[in-house]
C-alpha cells in the first residue's frame, strides 16, 4: 500500500497525489517508470558492487536479497534543479497561517533595533 498525501491546492488538479520522501511510495515513484527492480544477492553485491553502483547512477533500482528473500531496496537519488510549482503549493498547503503583525512584534521583542557604529570607540 502506498503512503501518499493528496491535497486540493490552487493550481493542482483534483486527485493529484504527492508522495513524500521517506514513505513507501517514494522508492517506487523514484525508480524509472515501468521498471521492475533487479534482484541482487548480497554475495553478488559484495563481489561486483561496481556494476550495481553504475546501474544506480543510470537510474536502475535494485532489490538486495539474502538467501532469496528481499532484504533491502536500493533506489537512486534523483537530483532536481527545480521543484515544480504544483509540488511547492502542495508542500505549503499544510503550513500554518502566520499573522504578520504578531511575527513583527515577536521579532521586535527578540532583536535590538538600534543601529550602532561597530567601530565607535576603537580608534578606527
C-alpha positions in Angstrom: 0.0 0.0 0.0 1.4 3.4 -1.0 1.7 6.1 1.7 0.6 9.2 -0.2 -0.9 12.5 0.7 -3.4 14.2 -1.6 -4.3 17.9 -1.3 -6.6 20.1 -3.3 -4.4 23.2 -3.9 -4.8 26.3 -6.1 -3.5 25.0 -9.5 -3.4 21.3 -8.7 -6.0 19.1 -10.3 -8.4 17.3 -8.0 -7.0 13.9 -7.0 -3.3 15.0 -7.6 -1.0 13.0 -5.4 2.3 14.0 -3.8 4.5 11.2 -2.5 6.6 12.4 0.5 10.2 11.4 0.8 10.8 8.6 3.3 7.4 6.9 2.7 6.9 3.6 0.9 5.6 5.3 -2.2 8.8 7.4 -2.6 11.0 4.4 -3.5 8.5 3.2 -6.1 7.9 6.6 -7.5 11.6 7.5 -7.8 12.6 4.5 -9.9 12.5 4.5 -13.7 8.9 4.2 -15.0 7.7 0.7 -15.6 11.0 -0.8 -14.4 10.9 -3.8 -12.1 13.8 -3.7 -9.6 16.6 -6.2 -10.4 17.3 -8.7 -7.7 20.9 -8.8 -6.5 22.1 -11.2 -3.8 24.3 -10.0 -1.0 27.1 -12.2 -2.4 26.7 -10.7 -5.9 26.7 -7.2 -4.5 29.9 -7.8 -2.5 31.6 -9.4 -5.5 30.6 -6.8 -8.0 29.4 -3.7 -6.3 30.8 -1.6 -9.1 28.3 -2.7 -11.6 25.4 -2.1 -9.2 26.8 1.4 -8.5 27.0 2.1 -12.2 23.4 0.9 -12.6 22.3 3.2 -9.7 23.9 6.1 -11.5 22.0 5.2 -14.6 18.7 5.2 -12.6 18.2 1.5 -12.1 16.6 0.2 -8.9 17.8 -3.0 -7.1 16.3 -5.3 -4.5 19.1 -6.8 -2.3 18.3 -10.4 -1.4 19.7 -12.7 1.3 19.0 -16.4 0.7 16.5 -15.5 -1.9 14.4 -13.3 0.4 14.2 -9.5 -0.2 16.4 -7.6 2.3 16.5 -4.0 1.1 15.7 -1.8 -1.9 18.4 0.3 -3.4 16.9 3.4 -5.1 18.9 6.0 -6.9 18.6 9.6 -5.6 17.3 11.9 -8.2 18.8 15.4 -8.0 16.4 18.1 -9.3 17.3 21.5 -10.4 13.9 23.0 -9.6 10.8 21.9 -7.8 7.5 22.1 -9.9 5.2 24.8 -8.8 2.3 22.4 -8.1 4.6 20.4 -5.7 5.6 23.6 -3.9 1.9 24.6 -3.4 1.2 21.1 -2.1 4.0 21.3 0.4 3.0 24.7 1.7 -0.7 23.8 1.8 -0.3 22.3 5.2 1.9 25.1 6.6 0.4 27.2 9.4 -1.0 30.6 8.7 1.2 33.4 10.0 -0.1 36.7 11.4 2.4 39.3 10.1 1.7 41.7 12.9 2.3 39.1 15.6 5.5 37.9 13.8 6.8 41.5 13.6 6.1 42.0 17.4 7.9 38.8 18.2 11.0 39.9 16.1 11.0 43.4 17.6 11.0 41.8 21.1 13.7 39.4 20.3 16.2 41.7 18.5 17.6 45.1 19.4 16.5 47.5 16.6 19.0 50.2 17.5 21.7 50.9 14.9 25.2 51.4 16.3 28.6 52.1 14.7 30.6 48.9 15.2 33.9 50.9 15.0 32.9 53.5 17.6 35.5 53.7 20.4 38.0 51.5 18.5 40.1 54.4 17.1 39.5 53.4 13.5 
